[in-house]
């Protein structure tokens, strides 16, 4: 199982524009990160976790039988891709290819 997880991480990291990858547990604690943990990173992790929770809650408020599968948010310079699950959340931060061009 660990080898499969490492293979998925390696595949994701090989995509063009991927800057960072993190895997968080259901409580928002980082299990695996490609960036150094510092106060700024801790804030990013906290905010991303809160965003995923809020988005999931909104989807369930609209339809209690539905669930959030994927969230993509885009700024001028970066995209944050969030894939929440019941046990963990995968987050990919990549450069905004439209701005980079």
N, C-alpha and C positions, 0 to 999 in steps of 0.2 A: 504493500500500500504506500509506504513512504517513497519508494522508487517511482511509483506512478505520479505522486504529488510533485516530486522533483521534476519529472518529465513535463508535466503540465506547466509548471513554473518556467522551465527552460523554454518551452514553446512560446509562451506568452511574452517573455522577455525578448525573444528574437524578432518580434513584430516591429516594424518601423515606427519610430516615434515614442515607444514605450520608455518612460523615464524611471518610473518606480512601480513596484508591485508590493502589495501587502495582503496578508491574510490575517483576519481578526476573528476571535472567538465570538460567541453570541453576546458577551458582555462588553465587547469593544476593545478587548486587550489584544495587542499584536502577537500573533504566533510566529509569523515569518515576515520579514521586511527587507526590502532592498535598499533602504535608506538608514542613515545613522539616527539613533534615537537621541533627541535633544528637546528642549522645551517647545520649540517651534513645531517639531514633528509630533510631539505629544498633543499639541493643540489641533493639528491637522487630523490626527487619528480620531480625537474626540469629536470634532465637527463632522467628519465623514460618517462616523457611527450614528450621531444624532440625526443627520440628514437621511440616512438609510431607514432609521426607525420611523421618522416622520413621514417619509414617502410610503413606507409599508402600511402605516396606520391610515393614511389618506386613501390608499387603494381599498383597504378593508372597510373603511367607513362608507365608501361608495357602493361596494358589493362585498358583504361578509364572506361570501363563498370564494372570492378571488384572492390572489396574493401577488405581491411584487416579485417579479423574476429578475428584472434588470433595470438599472437606472443609469442614464447617461446625461451628464451635465457639462456644458461647454462654456468656456470663457474666451476672451480674445487670444489667450496664449496656450491654454491647456484644456484637456478634456479629462473628466474623472468618470470612470466606468465602474459601477458598483453592482456586484452580483450577490445579493443576500441569500442565505439559506438558513435553515433552522439552527444549525450548529456553528456555522462560520460564514464570514463574508469575504469575498475576494474583491480587492480594489486595485484598479490599474490607473495610473496617472500617465497621460501621454501628451506630447506636444500637439498643439492644434495645427494639423497639417495645412489647413487653408491659410493660416497666418504665416506659417513658415515658408510658404511658396512665394 
